[in-house]
């Protein structure tokens, strides 16, 4: 980040936002990992998913047996095999997953993806606002300045994070 904004020093808010952005690739990645979901049981989910889908498919057949007559067969419903009880109670896992998602995406959780997006917006705003040239500064074909490099870094981070989520 540069050292000047409209001829004066860069404000503390922008400096802080820029410093936070330097760690976002690590913090957001850690907060958005499925490993932070307490009690996540992927083997159980993988085992239950086809069983639940099979039940839903068979239930739909019972619900709409004939589109011509619209008659229901109660024996069809009573003949459905119930899914194991272990595959029907995911409330705690669902709640923990929602909590982890919120920690990942909410802007008020420092280091989260949402917070990092907020910091990017802030830095981008001041990056544009703080572009500064004096009349004594000659134009050249020199490499891009700090603002352009910062924006390029932000775009690279955004692409990397988009690939993780």
C-alpha positions in Angstrom: 0.0 0.0 0.0 1.2 3.5 -0.8 2.1 6.1 1.8 0.0 9.0 0.5 -3.7 9.7 -0.1 -4.7 13.0 -1.7 -1.3 14.4 -0.8 -1.6 13.3 2.9 -0.8 10.0 4.7 -3.0 7.0 4.1 -5.6 6.7 6.9 -5.4 4.1 9.6 -8.6 2.4 8.5 -7.1 1.7 5.1 -3.8 0.5 6.5 -5.7 -1.9 8.9 -7.8 -3.2 6.1 -4.8 -3.8 3.9 -3.0 -5.6 6.8 -6.1 -7.9 7.3 -6.1 -8.7 3.6 -2.6 -10.0 3.8 -3.8 -12.9 5.9 -7.2 -13.5 4.3 -6.1 -16.4 2.1 -5.2 -18.3 5.3 -8.0 -17.2 7.7 -10.9 -17.4 5.3 -9.7 -20.8 4.0 -9.5 -22.1 7.6 -12.9 -20.7 8.6 -14.6 -22.1 5.5 -13.2 -25.6 5.7 -15.6 -28.5 6.4 -13.2 -29.6 9.1 -14.5 -26.9 11.4 -18.0 -28.3 11.4 -18.4 -29.9 14.9 -19.8 -33.4 14.6 -19.8 -33.6 10.8 -20.1 -37.3 9.9 -19.5 -37.6 6.2 -19.5 -41.4 6.2 -23.0 -41.4 7.7 -24.2 -38.8 5.2 -22.8 -40.8 2.3 -24.5 -43.9 3.6 -27.8 -42.3 4.2 -28.2 -40.2 1.1 -29.0 -43.0 -1.3 -31.4 -44.6 1.3 -33.3 -41.3 1.7 -33.4 -40.6 -2.0 -34.8 -44.1 -2.6 -37.5 -43.5 0.0 -38.4 -40.2 -1.6 -38.6 -41.7 -5.1 -40.9 -44.5 -3.9 -43.0 -42.1 -1.9 -43.5 -39.9 -5.1 -44.6 -43.0 -7.0 -47.2 -43.7 -4.2 -48.3 -40.0 -4.2 -48.8 -39.8 -8.0 -49.6 -43.4 -9.1 -51.7 -42.5 -12.1 -52.0 -39.1 -13.6 -55.1 -40.3 -15.5 -57.2 -41.4 -12.5 -55.7 -39.5 -9.6 -56.4 -42.4 -7.3 -54.2 -43.1 -4.4 -53.3 -46.5 -3.1 -52.9 -46.5 0.7 -51.2 -49.9 0.6 -48.4 -48.3 -1.4 -47.7 -45.9 1.5 -47.9 -48.6 4.2 -45.7 -50.8 2.1 -42.8 -48.4 2.1 -39.8 -49.6 4.0 -38.9 -47.0 6.6 -35.4 -45.6 6.6 -33.1 -46.5 9.5 -33.5 -44.1 12.5 -29.8 -43.3 12.2 -30.6 -41.7 8.8 -33.4 -39.5 10.0 -32.0 -37.2 12.7 -29.5 -34.7 11.4 -30.7 -31.7 13.5 -27.5 -31.3 15.5 -25.3 -31.7 12.4 -27.5 -29.3 10.4 -27.3 -26.7 13.2 -23.5 -27.1 13.5 -23.2 -26.8 9.7 -25.2 -23.5 9.7 -23.1 -22.1 12.5 -19.9 -22.9 10.6 -21.3 -21.4 7.4 -22.2 -18.2 9.2 -18.6 -18.1 10.7 -17.3 -18.4 7.1 -19.6 -15.9 5.4 -20.6 -13.2 7.9 -18.7 -10.0 7.6 -18.7 -9.4 11.4 -16.4 -12.4 12.0 -12.8 -11.2 11.7 -10.8 -13.1 9.2 -13.9 -14.7 7.6 -14.6 -14.7 3.8 -17.3 -12.0 4.4 -14.9 -9.9 6.5 -12.2 -10.2 3.8 -14.7 -9.1 1.1 -15.5 -6.1 3.3 -11.8 -5.3 3.6 -11.3 -5.6 -0.2 -14.1 -3.1 -0.8 -12.6 -0.7 1.6 -9.1 -1.0 0.2 -10.4 -0.7 -3.4 -12.4 2.4 -2.4 -9.4 4.1 -1.0 -7.2 2.8 -3.7 -9.3 4.7 -6.2 -9.8 7.7 -4.0 -6.1 8.0 -3.1 -4.7 7.9 -6.6 -2.4 10.9 -6.6 -0.3 12.6 -9.1 1.5 15.9 -8.8 2.2 18.1 -11.8 5.9 17.6 -11.1 5.6 13.8 -11.4 6.6 12.9 -14.9 4.7 10.1 -16.7 6.7 7.1 -17.7 6.4 3.5 -18.9 7.5 2.3 -15.6 5.9 -0.8 -14.1 2.4 -0.4 -12.5 2.3 1.4 -9.1 1.2 0.2 -5.8 -2.5 0.7 -6.4 -2.4 -1.4 -9.6 -0.4 -4.1 -7.8 -2.7 -4.1 -4.9 -5.8 -4.5 -7.1 -4.1 -7.3 -9.1 -3.3 -9.1 -5.8 -6.9 -8.7 -4.7 -8.1 -10.2 -7.9 -5.8 -13.1 -7.6 -6.9 -13.8 -4.0 -10.6 -13.6 -5.1 -9.9 -16.2 -7.8 -8.2 -18.5 -5.4 -11.0 -18.2 -2.8 -13.6 -18.8 -5.5 -11.9 -22.0 -6.3 -12.1 -23.2 -2.7 -15.7 -22.5 -2.0 
